[in-house]
Amino acid sequence: MFLITNILALQTLWGGCAALYFSSSHQRTDAPTISKVSSSILFVTALIVAAFLLKEQYNIWAVVFSIITMIMMNFVLITLVGAHENRALRLIAYGTLINFALSLIGGVYVA
């Protein structure tokens, strides 16, 4: 159960960060931009879901700092991969694969 919640928490945060990236007019992919309101709602929803998934295993401060660390890691990842890949589907696939590998290695401790 521990591994499943780590995977789900990392993947939901990845989805929220990707939604914010795709709402930017400065993104480098050929995907159309989505509205800022819907991407913000997706990001906040991802934060809440990840917090509920992680709060069963960690205390509140560990959850807060883990989520902050995972968000920073996802934004760095999407910026670096997005600079070299212009197709949105590949960008999402690379991020999903990297986050899945990180959650298998150690979950929030690795991020």
MARVEXKOL-173337 format. One record per atom (N, C-alpha, C, O): residue in one letter; atom name; x, y, z. Coordinates in nm, 4 decimals, padded with zeros to 6 digits, m for minus. Example, Ala and Ser with C-alpha at 12.3 -4.5 7.8 and 13.67 -1.06 7.14 Angstrom:
# MARVEXKOL-173337
+------+------+----------+----------+----------+
: code : site :       px :       py :       pz :
+------+------+----------+----------+----------+
:    a :    N :  01.3190 : m00.5690 :  00.7800 :
:    a :   CA :  01.2300 : m00.4500 :  00.7800 :
:    a :    C :  01.3200 : m00.3300 :  00.7800 :
:    a :    O :  01.4236 : m00.3319 :  00.8465 :
:    s :    N :  01.2850 : m00.2250 :  00.7080 :
:    s :   CA :  01.3670 : m00.1060 :  00.7140 :
:    s :    C :  01.2900 :  00.0030 :  00.7870 :
:    s :    O :  01.3409 :  00.1138 :  00.8039 :
+------+------+----------+----------+----------+
***
This chain:
# MARVEXKOL-173337
+------+------+----------+----------+----------+
: code : site :       px :       py :       pz :
+------+------+----------+----------+----------+
:    m :    N :  00.0821 : m00.1197 :  00.0000 :
:    m :   CA :  00.0000 :  00.0000 :  00.0000 :
:    m :    C :  00.0863 :  00.1259 :  00.0000 :
:    m :    O :  00.0513 :  00.2274 : m00.0603 :
:    f :    N :  00.1995 :  00.1168 :  00.0688 :
:    f :   CA :  00.2915 :  00.2299 :  00.0763 :
:    f :    C :  00.3402 :  00.2696 : m00.0629 :
:    f :    O :  00.3451 :  00.3881 : m00.0960 :
:    l :    N :  00.3759 :  00.1708 : m00.1438 :
:    l :   CA :  00.4265 :  00.1973 : m00.2783 :
:    l :    C :  00.3177 :  00.2559 : m00.3682 :
:    l :    O :  00.3440 :  00.3465 : m00.4473 :
:    i :    N :  00.1975 :  00.2048 : m00.3562 :
:    i :   CA :  00.0879 :  00.2531 : m00.4404 :
:    i :    C :  00.0553 :  00.3990 : m00.4100 :
:    i :    O :  00.0328 :  00.4778 : m00.5018 :
:    t :    N :  00.0527 :  00.4354 : m00.2827 :
:    t :   CA :  00.0225 :  00.5746 : m00.2500 :
:    t :    C :  00.1353 :  00.6681 : m00.2926 :
:    t :    O :  00.1093 :  00.7818 : m00.3319 :
:    n :    N :  00.2604 :  00.6219 : m00.2854 :
:    n :   CA :  00.3707 :  00.7043 : m00.3356 :
:    n :    C :  00.3593 :  00.7255 : m00.4861 :
:    n :    O :  00.3790 :  00.8367 : m00.5353 :
:    i :    N :  00.3277 :  00.6195 : m00.5586 :
:    i :   CA :  00.3125 :  00.6308 : m00.7042 :
:    i :    C :  00.1986 :  00.7264 : m00.7380 :
:    i :    O :  00.2142 :  00.8142 : m00.8228 :
:    l :    N :  00.0850 :  00.7097 : m00.6726 :
:    l :   CA : m00.0299 :  00.7961 : m00.7014 :
:    l :    C : m00.0033 :  00.9415 : m00.6645 :
:    l :    O : m00.0442 :  01.0323 : m00.7369 :
:    a :    N :  00.0647 :  00.9643 : m00.5529 :
:    a :   CA :  00.0942 :  01.1020 : m00.5118 :
:    a :    C :  00.1887 :  01.1693 : m00.6105 :
:    a :    O :  00.1661 :  01.2839 : m00.6493 :
:    l :    N :  00.2944 :  01.0992 : m00.6517 :
:    l :   CA :  00.3878 :  01.1584 : m00.7480 :
:    l :    C :  00.3217 :  01.1822 : m00.8836 :
:    l :    O :  00.3460 :  01.2849 : m00.9470 :
:    q :    N :  00.2389 :  01.0888 : m00.9281 :
:    q :   CA :  00.1759 :  01.1044 : m01.0591 :
:    q :    C :  00.0710 :  01.2158 : m01.0594 :
:    q :    O :  00.0569 :  01.2871 : m01.1587 :
:    t :    N : m00.0020 :  01.2311 : m00.9496 :
:    t :   CA : m00.0994 :  01.3410 : m00.9475 :
:    t :    C : m00.0293 :  01.4765 : m00.9449 :
:    t :    O : m00.0744 :  01.5715 : m01.0090 :
:    l :    N :  00.0808 :  01.4852 : m00.8710 :
:    l :   CA :  00.1555 :  01.6119 : m00.8722 :
:    l :    C :  00.2180 :  01.6377 : m01.0083 :
:    l :    O :  00.2258 :  01.7525 : m01.0519 :
:    w :    N :  00.2623 :  01.5331 : m01.0759 :
:    w :   CA :  00.3155 :  01.5499 : m01.2110 :
:    w :    C :  00.2061 :  01.6024 : m01.3041 :
:    w :    O :  00.2314 :  01.6908 : m01.3860 :
:    g :    N :  00.0863 :  01.5489 : m01.2920 :
:    g :   CA : m00.0242 :  01.5966 : m01.3748 :
:    g :    C : m00.0594 :  01.7416 : m01.3474 :
:    g :    O : m00.0885 :  01.8170 : m01.4403 :
:    g :    N : m00.0570 :  01.7814 : m01.2213 :
:    g :   CA : m00.0848 :  01.9207 : m01.1866 :
:    g :    C :  00.0212 :  02.0157 : m01.2390 :
:    g :    O : m00.0107 :  02.1234 : m01.2894 :
:    c :    N :  00.1475 :  01.9761 : m01.2272 :
:    c :   CA :  00.2560 :  02.0614 : m01.2783 :
:    c :    C :  00.2534 :  02.0682 : m01.4308 :
:    c :    O :  00.2802 :  02.1733 : m01.4889 :
:    a :    N :  00.2212 :  01.9560 : m01.4954 :
:    a :   CA :  00.2113 :  01.9564 : m01.6416 :
:    a :    C :  00.0958 :  02.0447 : m01.6880 :
:    a :    O :  00.1065 :  02.1114 : m01.7909 :
:    a :    N : m00.0138 :  02.0456 : m01.6135 :
:    a :   CA : m00.1267 :  02.1323 : m01.6488 :
:    a :    C : m00.0874 :  02.2789 : m01.6409 :
:    a :    O : m00.1256 :  02.3581 : m01.7271 :
:    l :    N : m00.0114 :  02.3158 : m01.5383 :
:    l :   CA :  00.0349 :  02.4546 : m01.5295 :
:    l :    C :  00.1296 :  02.4891 : m01.6434 :
:    l :    O :  00.1250 :  02.6002 : m01.6963 :
:    y :    N :  00.2151 :  02.3954 : m01.6816 :
:    y :   CA :  00.3081 :  02.4199 : m01.7916 :
:    y :    C :  00.2330 :  02.4390 : m01.9232 :
:    y :    O :  00.2664 :  02.5282 : m02.0012 :
:    f :    N :  00.1328 :  02.3566 : m01.9479 :
:    f :   CA :  00.0588 :  02.3665 : m02.0735 :
:    f :    C : m00.0348 :  02.4866 : m02.0778 :
:    f :    O : m00.0889 :  02.5180 : m02.1839 :
:    s :    N : m00.0552 :  02.5541 : m01.9659 :
:    s :   CA : m00.1362 :  02.6759 : m01.9684 :
:    s :    C : m00.0522 :  02.7991 : m02.0003 :
:    s :    O : m00.1069 :  02.9064 : m02.0255 :
:    s :    N :  00.0786 :  02.7847 : m01.9995 :
:    s :   CA :  00.1667 :  02.8981 : m02.0263 :
:    s :    C :  00.1730 :  02.9272 : m02.1761 :
:    s :    O :  00.1711 :  02.8359 : m02.2586 :
:    s :    N :  00.1804 :  03.0534 : m02.2089 :
:    s :   CA :  00.1948 :  03.0905 : m02.3502 :
:    s :    C :  00.3390 :  03.0760 : m02.3964 :
:    s :    O :  00.3665 :  03.0851 : m02.5161 :
:    h :    N :  00.4312 :  03.0538 : m02.3037 :
:    h :   CA :  00.5728 :  03.0401 : m02.3370 :
:    h :    C :  00.6184 :  02.8950 : m02.3452 :
:    h :    O :  00.7384 :  02.8684 : m02.3515 :
:    q :    N :  00.5248 :  02.8016 : m02.3451 :
:    q :   CA :  00.5640 :  02.6621 : m02.3563 :
:    q :    C :  00.6223 :  02.6348 : m02.4943 :
:    q :    O :  00.5877 :  02.7020 : m02.5916 :
:    r :    N :  00.7105 :  02.5365 : m02.5023 :
:    r :   CA :  00.7793 :  02.5078 : m02.6276 :
:    r :    C :  00.7171 :  02.3935 : m02.7061 :
:    r :    O :  00.7659 :  02.3603 : m02.8141 :
:    t :    N :  00.6120 :  02.3329 : m02.6557 :
:    t :   CA :  00.5502 :  02.2227 : m02.7285 :
:    t :    C :  00.4535 :  02.2776 : m02.8326 :
:    t :    O :  00.4167 :  02.3950 : m02.8310 :
:    d :    N :  00.4137 :  02.1888 : m02.9230 :
:    d :   CA :  00.3193 :  02.2302 : m03.0259 :
:    d :    C :  00.1741 :  02.2095 : m02.9821 :
:    d :    O :  00.0825 :  02.2247 : m03.0629 :
:    a :    N :  00.1529 :  02.1756 : m02.8568 :
:    a :   CA :  00.0175 :  02.1563 : m02.8043 :
:    a :    C : m00.0495 :  02.2917 : m02.7821 :
:    a :    O :  00.0171 :  02.3888 : m02.7462 :
:    p :    N : m00.1789 :  02.2985 : m02.8029 :
:    p :   CA : m00.2483 :  02.4252 : m02.7744 :
:    p :    C : m00.2523 :  02.4507 : m02.6240 :
:    p :    O : m00.2575 :  02.3574 : m02.5439 :
:    t :    N : m00.2500 :  02.5774 : m02.5876 :
:    t :   CA : m00.2530 :  02.6111 : m02.4452 :
:    t :    C : m00.3935 :  02.5896 : m02.3897 :
:    t :    O : m00.4932 :  02.6092 : m02.4591 :
:    i :    N : m00.3988 :  02.5492 : m02.2640 :
:    i :   CA : m00.5275 :  02.5347 : m02.1971 :
:    i :    C : m00.5501 :  02.6587 : m02.1113 :
:    i :    O : m00.4572 :  02.7356 : m02.0868 :
:    s :    N : m00.6710 :  02.6773 : m02.0669 :
:    s :   CA : m00.7008 :  02.7997 : m01.9920 :
:    s :    C : m00.6321 :  02.7969 : m01.8556 :
:    s :    O : m00.6110 :  02.6910 : m01.7964 :
:    k :    N : m00.5983 :  02.9149 : m01.8085 :
:    k :   CA : m00.5277 :  02.9268 : m01.6808 :
:    k :    C : m00.6161 :  02.8858 : m01.5634 :
:    k :    O : m00.5667 :  02.8319 : m01.4643 :
:    v :    N : m00.7445 :  02.9107 : m01.5738 :
:    v :   CA : m00.8353 :  02.8758 : m01.4645 :
:    v :    C : m00.8437 :  02.7241 : m01.4485 :
:    v :    O : m00.8337 :  02.6724 : m01.3373 :
:    s :    N : m00.8622 :  02.6531 : m01.5599 :
:    s :   CA : m00.8732 :  02.5075 : m01.5497 :
:    s :    C : m00.7415 :  02.4437 : m01.5078 :
:    s :    O : m00.7415 :  02.3449 : m01.4344 :
:    s :    N : m00.6290 :  02.4986 : m01.5534 :
:    s :   CA : m00.5005 :  02.4421 : m01.5117 :
:    s :    C : m00.4730 :  02.4699 : m01.3645 :
:    s :    O : m00.4146 :  02.3862 : m01.2957 :
:    s :    N : m00.5139 :  02.5857 : m01.3158 :
:    s :   CA : m00.4976 :  02.6150 : m01.1731 :
:    s :    C : m00.5847 :  02.5237 : m01.0873 :
:    s :    O : m00.5425 :  02.4787 : m00.9807 :
:    i :    N : m00.7056 :  02.4970 : m01.1342 :
:    i :   CA : m00.7938 :  02.4050 : m01.0619 :
:    i :    C : m00.7338 :  02.2649 : m01.0596 :
:    i :    O : m00.7382 :  02.1976 : m00.9566 :
:    l :    N : m00.6781 :  02.2205 : m01.1717 :
:    l :   CA : m00.6133 :  02.0893 : m01.1758 :
:    l :    C : m00.4927 :  02.0828 : m01.0830 :
:    l :    O : m00.4708 :  01.9814 : m01.0167 :
:    f :    N : m00.4147 :  02.1897 : m01.0777 :
:    f :   CA : m00.2968 :  02.1926 : m00.9918 :
:    f :    C : m00.3352 :  02.1874 : m00.8443 :
:    f :    O : m00.2763 :  02.1114 : m00.7674 :
:    v :    N : m00.4328 :  02.2670 : m00.8049 :
:    v :   CA : m00.4767 :  02.2677 : m00.6647 :
:    v :    C : m00.5399 :  02.1332 : m00.6279 :
:    v :    O : m00.5198 :  02.0835 : m00.5171 :
:    t :    N : m00.6156 :  02.0748 : m00.7197 :
:    t :   CA : m00.6728 :  01.9426 : m00.6953 :
:    t :    C : m00.5639 :  01.8382 : m00.6780 :
:    t :    O : m00.5743 :  01.7509 : m00.5918 :
:    a :    N : m00.4591 :  01.8466 : m00.7599 :
:    a :   CA : m00.3470 :  01.7530 : m00.7467 :
:    a :    C : m00.2768 :  01.7697 : m00.6126 :
:    a :    O : m00.2365 :  01.6711 : m00.5509 :
:    l :    N : m00.2619 :  01.8937 : m00.5673 :
:    l :   CA : m00.2021 :  01.9174 : m00.4353 :
:    l :    C : m00.2846 :  01.8538 : m00.3240 :
:    l :    O : m00.2301 :  01.7888 : m00.2348 :
:    i :    N : m00.4135 :  01.8723 : m00.3297 :
:    i :   CA : m00.5014 :  01.8195 : m00.2252 :
:    i :    C : m00.5016 :  01.6667 : m00.2261 :
:    i :    O : m00.4945 :  01.6037 : m00.1205 :
:    v :    N : m00.5096 :  01.6075 : m00.3449 :
:    v :   CA : m00.5093 :  01.4612 : m00.3544 :
:    v :    C : m00.3776 :  01.4039 : m00.3038 :
:    v :    O : m00.3771 :  01.3054 : m00.2301 :
:    a :    N : m00.2656 :  01.4648 : m00.3428 :
:    a :   CA : m00.1353 :  01.4163 : m00.2960 :
:    a :    C : m00.1219 :  01.4311 : m00.1450 :
:    a :    O : m00.0655 :  01.3438 : m00.0790 :
:    a :    N : m00.1727 :  01.5398 : m00.0900 :
:    a :   CA : m00.1662 :  01.5579 :  00.0554 :
:    a :    C : m00.2495 :  01.4526 :  00.1281 :
:    a :    O : m00.2062 :  01.3994 :  00.2303 :
:    f :    N : m00.3682 :  01.4222 :  00.0765 :
:    f :   CA : m00.4504 :  01.3192 :  00.1398 :
:    f :    C : m00.3876 :  01.1811 :  00.1268 :
:    f :    O : m00.3997 :  01.0989 :  00.2177 :
:    l :    N : m00.3209 :  01.1548 :  00.0153 :
:    l :   CA : m00.2555 :  01.0249 : m00.0009 :
:    l :    C : m00.1364 :  01.0087 :  00.0925 :
:    l :    O : m00.1129 :  00.9002 :  00.1456 :
:    l :    N : m00.0619 :  01.1158 :  00.1122 :
:    l :   CA :  00.0598 :  01.1060 :  00.1920 :
:    l :    C :  00.0368 :  01.1239 :  00.3417 :
:    l :    O :  00.1200 :  01.0818 :  00.4221 :
:    k :    N : m00.0745 :  01.1857 :  00.3803 :
:    k :   CA : m00.0951 :  01.2131 :  00.5229 :
:    k :    C : m00.1219 :  01.0873 :  00.6036 :
:    k :    O : m00.1101 :  01.0899 :  00.7261 :
:    e :    N : m00.1574 :  00.9783 :  00.5393 :
:    e :   CA : m00.1788 :  00.8528 :  00.6109 :
:    e :    C : m00.0472 :  00.7896 :  00.6542 :
:    e :    O : m00.0452 :  00.7077 :  00.7461 :
:    q :    N :  00.0629 :  00.8267 :  00.5889 :
:    q :   CA :  00.1921 :  00.7653 :  00.6168 :
:    q :    C :  00.2874 :  00.8562 :  00.6926 :
:    q :    O :  00.3720 :  00.8081 :  00.7679 :
:    y :    N :  00.2748 :  00.9866 :  00.6738 :
:    y :   CA :  00.3699 :  01.0815 :  00.7306 :
:    y :    C :  00.2956 :  01.1839 :  00.8158 :
:    y :    O :  00.1738 :  01.1980 :  00.8059 :
:    n :    N :  00.3709 :  01.2553 :  00.8998 :
:    n :   CA :  00.3076 :  01.3648 :  00.9723 :
:    n :    C :  00.2926 :  01.4848 :  00.8784 :
:    n :    O :  00.3439 :  01.4832 :  00.7666 :
:    i :    N :  00.2237 :  01.5866 :  00.9233 :
:    i :   CA :  00.1849 :  01.6968 :  00.8346 :
:    i :    C :  00.3050 :  01.7737 :  00.7812 :
:    i :    O :  00.3037 :  01.8175 :  00.6662 :
:    w :    N :  00.4087 :  01.7910 :  00.8626 :
:    w :   CA :  00.5253 :  01.8662 :  00.8154 :
:    w :    C :  00.6032 :  01.7877 :  00.7113 :
:    w :    O :  00.6558 :  01.8460 :  00.6165 :
:    a :    N :  00.6112 :  01.6587 :  00.7271 :
:    a :   CA :  00.6779 :  01.5762 :  00.6263 :
:    a :    C :  00.6001 :  01.5789 :  00.4951 :
:    a :    O :  00.6596 :  01.5792 :  00.3873 :
:    v :    N :  00.4677 :  01.5810 :  00.5042 :
:    v :   CA :  00.3846 :  01.5886 :  00.3834 :
:    v :    C :  00.4055 :  01.7216 :  00.3127 :
:    v :    O :  00.4215 :  01.7252 :  00.1907 :
:    v :    N :  00.4057 :  01.8301 :  00.3878 :
:    v :   CA :  00.4221 :  01.9633 :  00.3279 :
:    v :    C :  00.5573 :  01.9754 :  00.2584 :
:    v :    O :  00.5649 :  02.0196 :  00.1437 :
:    f :    N :  00.6634 :  01.9363 :  00.3275 :
:    f :   CA :  00.7961 :  01.9489 :  00.2672 :
:    f :    C :  00.8166 :  01.8505 :  00.1524 :
:    f :    O :  00.8880 :  01.8816 :  00.0570 :
:    s :    N :  00.7559 :  01.7336 :  00.1598 :
:    s :   CA :  00.7651 :  01.6382 :  00.0493 :
:    s :    C :  00.6940 :  01.6909 : m00.0742 :
:    s :    O :  00.7447 :  01.6782 : m00.1857 :
:    i :    N :  00.5771 :  01.7499 : m00.0549 :
:    i :   CA :  00.5024 :  01.8039 : m00.1689 :
:    i :    C :  00.5770 :  01.9215 : m00.2310 :
:    i :    O :  00.5832 :  01.9330 : m00.3535 :
:    i :    N :  00.6334 :  02.0084 : m00.1484 :
:    i :   CA :  00.7110 :  02.1210 : m00.2021 :
:    i :    C :  00.8301 :  02.0701 : m00.2828 :
:    i :    O :  00.8589 :  02.1216 : m00.3908 :
:    t :    N :  00.8989 :  01.9690 : m00.2303 :
:    t :   CA :  01.0138 :  01.9122 : m00.3005 :
:    t :    C :  00.9721 :  01.8466 : m00.4313 :
:    t :    O :  01.0406 :  01.8616 : m00.5325 :
:    m :    N :  00.8611 :  01.7746 : m00.4306 :
:    m :   CA :  00.8149 :  01.7088 : m00.5531 :
:    m :    C :  00.7700 :  01.8106 : m00.6576 :
:    m :    O :  00.7915 :  01.7899 : m00.7770 :
:    i :    N :  00.7084 :  01.9194 : m00.6144 :
:    i :   CA :  00.6673 :  02.0232 : m00.7090 :
:    i :    C :  00.7895 :  02.0879 : m00.7737 :
:    i :    O :  00.7922 :  02.1091 : m00.8949 :
:    m :    N :  00.8899 :  02.1190 : m00.6930 :
:    m :   CA :  01.0119 :  02.1781 : m00.7498 :
:    m :    C :  01.0785 :  02.0817 : m00.8471 :
:    m :    O :  01.1237 :  02.1226 : m00.9541 :
:    m :    N :  01.0848 :  01.9531 : m00.8104 :
:    m :   CA :  01.1446 :  01.8543 : m00.8987 :
:    m :    C :  01.0670 :  01.8435 : m01.0300 :
:    m :    O :  01.1274 :  01.8341 : m01.1368 :
:    n :    N :  00.9348 :  01.8447 : m01.0229 :
:    n :   CA :  00.8538 :  01.8336 : m01.1440 :
:    n :    C :  00.8681 :  01.9565 : m01.2334 :
:    n :    O :  00.8714 :  01.9431 : m01.3558 :
:    f :    N :  00.8767 :  02.0751 : m01.1751 :
:    f :   CA :  00.8942 :  02.1944 : m01.2577 :
:    f :    C :  01.0322 :  02.1984 : m01.3233 :
:    f :    O :  01.0450 :  02.2420 : m01.4377 :
:    v :    N :  01.1344 :  02.1535 : m01.2523 :
:    v :   CA :  01.2675 :  02.1449 : m01.3139 :
:    v :    C :  01.2660 :  02.0406 : m01.4247 :
:    v :    O :  01.3215 :  02.0628 : m01.5323 :
:    l :    N :  01.2026 :  01.9270 : m01.3986 :
:    l :   CA :  01.1944 :  01.8203 : m01.4983 :
:    l :    C :  01.1202 :  01.8659 : m01.6230 :
:    l :    O :  01.1662 :  01.8416 : m01.7346 :
:    i :    N :  01.0077 :  01.9306 : m01.6060 :
:    i :   CA :  00.9286 :  01.9712 : m01.7224 :
:    i :    C :  00.9974 :  02.0834 : m01.7995 :
:    i :    O :  00.9801 :  02.0949 : m01.9209 :
:    t :    N :  01.0742 :  02.1654 : m01.7308 :
:    t :   CA :  01.1479 :  02.2711 : m01.7994 :
:    t :    C :  01.2633 :  02.2135 : m01.8805 :
:    t :    O :  01.2843 :  02.2528 : m01.9953 :
:    l :    N :  01.3375 :  02.1214 : m01.8219 :
:    l :   CA :  01.4515 :  02.0632 : m01.8931 :
:    l :    C :  01.4079 :  01.9736 : m02.0081 :
:    l :    O :  01.4644 :  01.9812 : m02.1172 :
:    v :    N :  01.3090 :  01.8895 : m01.9852 :
:    v :   CA :  01.2624 :  01.8010 : m02.0918 :
:    v :    C :  01.1864 :  01.8808 : m02.1969 :
:    v :    O :  01.1986 :  01.8527 : m02.3161 :
:    g :    N :  01.1086 :  01.9793 : m02.1551 :
:    g :   CA :  01.0326 :  02.0607 : m02.2494 :
:    g :    C :  01.1194 :  02.1447 : m02.3409 :
:    g :    O :  01.0759 :  02.1830 : m02.4495 :
:    a :    N :  01.2418 :  02.1739 : m02.2985 :
:    a :   CA :  01.3320 :  02.2511 : m02.3838 :
:    a :    C :  01.3848 :  02.1680 : m02.5002 :
:    a :    O :  01.4259 :  02.2234 : m02.6022 :
:    h :    N :  01.3841 :  02.0356 : m02.4858 :
:    h :   CA :  01.4398 :  01.9491 : m02.5898 :
:    h :    C :  01.3345 :  01.8689 : m02.6644 :
:    h :    O :  01.3646 :  01.8090 : m02.7676 :
:    e :    N :  01.2140 :  01.8666 : m02.6153 :
:    e :   CA :  01.1076 :  01.7885 : m02.6780 :
:    e :    C :  00.9900 :  01.8796 : m02.7082 :
:    e :    O :  00.9380 :  01.9464 : m02.6189 :
:    n :    N :  00.9480 :  01.8826 : m02.8345 :
:    n :   CA :  00.8405 :  01.9744 : m02.8715 :
:    n :    C :  00.7049 :  01.9059 : m02.8868 :
:    n :    O :  00.6063 :  01.9726 : m02.9182 :
:    r :    N :  00.6975 :  01.7761 : m02.8657 :
:    r :   CA :  00.5693 :  01.7060 : m02.8728 :
:    r :    C :  00.5155 :  01.6846 : m02.7317 :
:    r :    O :  00.5853 :  01.6337 : m02.6440 :
:    a :    N :  00.3927 :  01.7237 : m02.7119 :
:    a :   CA :  00.3339 :  01.7212 : m02.5773 :
:    a :    C :  00.3200 :  01.5792 : m02.5235 :
:    a :    O :  00.3417 :  01.5560 : m02.4046 :
:    l :    N :  00.2842 :  01.4845 : m02.6091 :
:    l :   CA :  00.2643 :  01.3479 : m02.5621 :
:    l :    C :  00.3951 :  01.2854 : m02.5142 :
:    l :    O :  00.3970 :  01.2139 : m02.4140 :
:    r :    N :  00.5028 :  01.3119 : m02.5845 :
:    r :   CA :  00.6328 :  01.2598 : m02.5405 :
:    r :    C :  00.6776 :  01.3260 : m02.4109 :
:    r :    O :  00.7354 :  01.2605 : m02.3242 :
:    l :    N :  00.6516 :  01.4532 : m02.3978 :
:    l :   CA :  00.6869 :  01.5241 : m02.2748 :
:    l :    C :  00.6142 :  01.4643 : m02.1547 :
:    l :    O :  00.6744 :  01.4438 : m02.0492 :
:    i :    N :  00.4869 :  01.4369 : m02.1703 :
:    i :   CA :  00.4101 :  01.3761 : m02.0619 :
:    i :    C :  00.4575 :  01.2335 : m02.0358 :
:    i :    O :  00.4657 :  01.1911 : m01.9205 :
:    a :    N :  00.4886 :  01.1595 : m02.1418 :
:    a :   CA :  00.5361 :  01.0220 : m02.1243 :
:    a :    C :  00.6706 :  01.0177 : m02.0526 :
:    a :    O :  00.6907 :  00.9335 : m01.9650 :
:    y :    N :  00.7623 :  01.1064 : m02.0879 :
:    y :   CA :  00.8923 :  01.1100 : m02.0201 :
:    y :    C :  00.8759 :  01.1439 : m01.8724 :
:    y :    O :  00.9374 :  01.0806 : m01.7866 :
:    g :    N :  00.7946 :  01.2417 : m01.8436 :
:    g :   CA :  00.7725 :  01.2794 : m01.7042 :
:    g :    C :  00.7050 :  01.1698 : m01.6237 :
:    g :    O :  00.7397 :  01.1468 : m01.5078 :
:    t :    N :  00.6082 :  01.1019 : m01.6852 :
:    t :   CA :  00.5410 :  00.9917 : m01.6173 :
:    t :    C :  00.6378 :  00.8784 : m01.5896 :
:    t :    O :  00.6366 :  00.8207 : m01.4809 :
:    l :    N :  00.7213 :  00.8463 : m01.6864 :
:    l :   CA :  00.8190 :  00.7391 : m01.6694 :
:    l :    C :  00.9215 :  00.7732 : m01.5614 :
:    l :    O :  00.9551 :  00.6882 : m01.4789 :
:    i :    N :  00.9707 :  00.8955 : m01.5614 :
:    i :   CA :  01.0698 :  00.9360 : m01.4608 :
:    i :    C :  01.0073 :  00.9388 : m01.3214 :
:    i :    O :  01.0696 :  00.8933 : m01.2255 :
:    n :    N :  00.8863 :  00.9908 : m01.3086 :
:    n :   CA :  00.8199 :  00.9926 : m01.1778 :
:    n :    C :  00.7861 :  00.8522 : m01.1294 :
:    n :    O :  00.7937 :  00.8244 : m01.0098 :
:    f :    N :  00.7490 :  00.7638 : m01.2211 :
:    f :   CA :  00.7210 :  00.6255 : m01.1828 :
:    f :    C :  00.8476 :  00.5565 : m01.1341 :
:    f :    O :  00.8449 :  00.4842 : m01.0345 :
:    a :    N :  00.9589 :  00.5789 : m01.2043 :
:    a :   CA :  01.0860 :  00.5197 : m01.1613 :
:    a :    C :  01.1284 :  00.5745 : m01.0251 :
:    a :    O :  01.1767 :  00.4994 : m00.9404 :
:    l :    N :  01.1108 :  00.7043 : m01.0036 :
:    l :   CA :  01.1455 :  00.7624 : m00.8738 :
:    l :    C :  01.0585 :  00.7076 : m00.7612 :
:    l :    O :  01.1070 :  00.6856 : m00.6502 :
:    s :    N :  00.9321 :  00.6857 : m00.7889 :
:    s :   CA :  00.8455 :  00.6322 : m00.6838 :
:    s :    C :  00.8780 :  00.4865 : m00.6541 :
:    s :    O :  00.8589 :  00.4414 : m00.5412 :
:    l :    N :  00.9266 :  00.4121 : m00.7531 :
:    l :   CA :  00.9687 :  00.2748 : m00.7263 :
:    l :    C :  01.0993 :  00.2702 : m00.6488 :
:    l :    O :  01.1191 :  00.1820 : m00.5652 :
:    i :    N :  01.1883 :  00.3646 : m00.6760 :
:    i :   CA :  01.3173 :  00.3667 : m00.6073 :
:    i :    C :  01.3000 :  00.4032 : m00.4606 :
:    i :    O :  01.3554 :  00.3366 : m00.3731 :
:    g :    N :  01.2248 :  00.5069 : m00.4334 :
:    g :   CA :  01.2142 :  00.5471 : m00.2935 :
:    g :    C :  01.1018 :  00.6418 : m00.2631 :
:    g :    O :  01.0907 :  00.6889 : m00.1499 :
:    g :    N :  01.0187 :  00.6712 : m00.3587 :
:    g :   CA :  00.9035 :  00.7563 : m00.3323 :
:    g :    C :  00.9410 :  00.8995 : m00.3019 :
:    g :    O :  01.0240 :  00.9591 : m00.3706 :
:    v :    N :  00.8805 :  00.9539 : m00.2000 :
:    v :   CA :  00.9021 :  01.0941 : m00.1673 :
:    v :    C :  01.0407 :  01.1184 : m00.1103 :
:    v :    O :  01.0862 :  01.2327 : m00.1049 :
:    y :    N :  01.1091 :  01.0118 : m00.0674 :
:    y :   CA :  01.2441 :  01.0290 : m00.0150 :
:    y :    C :  01.3437 :  01.0605 : m00.1258 :
:    y :    O :  01.4433 :  01.1287 : m00.1012 :
:    v :    N :  01.3189 :  01.0125 : m00.2467 :
:    v :   CA :  01.4103 :  01.0354 : m00.3587 :
:    v :    C :  01.3875 :  01.1718 : m00.4204 :
:    v :    O :  01.4829 :  01.2396 : m00.4586 :
:    a :    N :  01.2620 :  01.2126 : m00.4305 :
:    a :   CA :  01.2310 :  01.3418 : m00.4913 :
:    a :    C :  01.2887 :  01.4506 : m00.4056 :
:    a :    O :  01.2747 :  01.5686 : m00.4377 :
+------+------+----------+----------+----------+
***
